[in-house]
């Protein structure tokens, strides 16, 4: 979570909607690593509503597999 101009911004995984995501190399903002689903890539979600939808769909999909 980052605070910019008094507003908090969260980062979400575009695959599973998790906030458990970190930079691969903090010196470069180009790659992210999700600790929940294993996603590694440059795309990141900052909209919580979109992340909620992604998370719901991801969980539905993975419940069917199990």
VOGU-3710 file (C-alpha; in Angstrom, 3 decimals, decimal comma):
1> xxxxxxxxxx> 0,000/0,000/0,000  1,392/3,404/-0,973  0,309/6,836/0,188  0,379/9,536/-2,467  -0,960/13,009/-1,741  -2,855/11,833/1,325  -4,573/8,980/-0,563  -3,745/5,301/-0,011  -3,199/3,178/-3,126  -3,110/-0,607/-3,029
11> xxxxxxxxxx> -1,654/-2,961/-5,597  -3,509/-6,133/-6,612  -2,532/-9,180/-8,633  -4,235/-9,222/-12,064  -4,543/-13,041/-11,962  -6,014/-13,680/-8,501  -6,789/-10,231/-7,008  -4,450/-10,728/-4,027  -2,626/-7,900/-2,265  0,219/-10,316/-1,465
21> xxxxxxxxxx> 2,281/-8,938/-4,343  5,830/-7,556/-4,400  8,322/-6,136/-6,847  10,683/-8,752/-8,250  13,436/-6,138/-8,023  12,423/-3,123/-5,925  14,846/-0,927/-7,872  12,791/-1,454/-11,032  9,024/-1,133/-11,057  8,728/-3,307/-14,135
31> xxxxxxxxxx> 7,987/-6,774/-12,682  5,667/-7,946/-9,931  5,488/-11,312/-8,149  2,290/-12,633/-6,525  3,018/-14,853/-3,545  -0,484/-16,419/-3,692  -0,822/-17,596/-7,305  2,719/-17,328/-8,709  1,960/-14,563/-11,216  5,061/-12,716/-12,442
41> xxxxxxxxxx> 4,562/-9,844/-14,849  4,422/-6,122/-15,471  0,644/-5,604/-15,262  -0,766/-4,606/-11,864  -4,287/-3,646/-10,724  -4,896/-0,591/-8,527  -8,713/-0,623/-8,540  -10,120/-2,513/-5,537  -13,483/-3,179/-7,195  -11,840/-4,816/-10,188
51> xxxxxxxxxx> -9,574/-6,793/-7,847  -12,626/-8,052/-5,907  -14,187/-9,324/-9,139  -10,926/-10,971/-10,193  -10,576/-12,602/-6,762  -14,147/-13,999/-6,844  -13,675/-15,455/-10,342  -10,262/-16,887/-9,431  -11,666/-18,591/-6,321  -14,651/-20,036/-8,250
61> xxxxxx> -12,341/-21,389/-10,926  -9,991/-23,025/-8,429  -12,788/-24,528/-6,325  -14,013/-26,418/-9,412  -10,524/-27,819/-10,032  -10,111/-29,209/-6,506
//
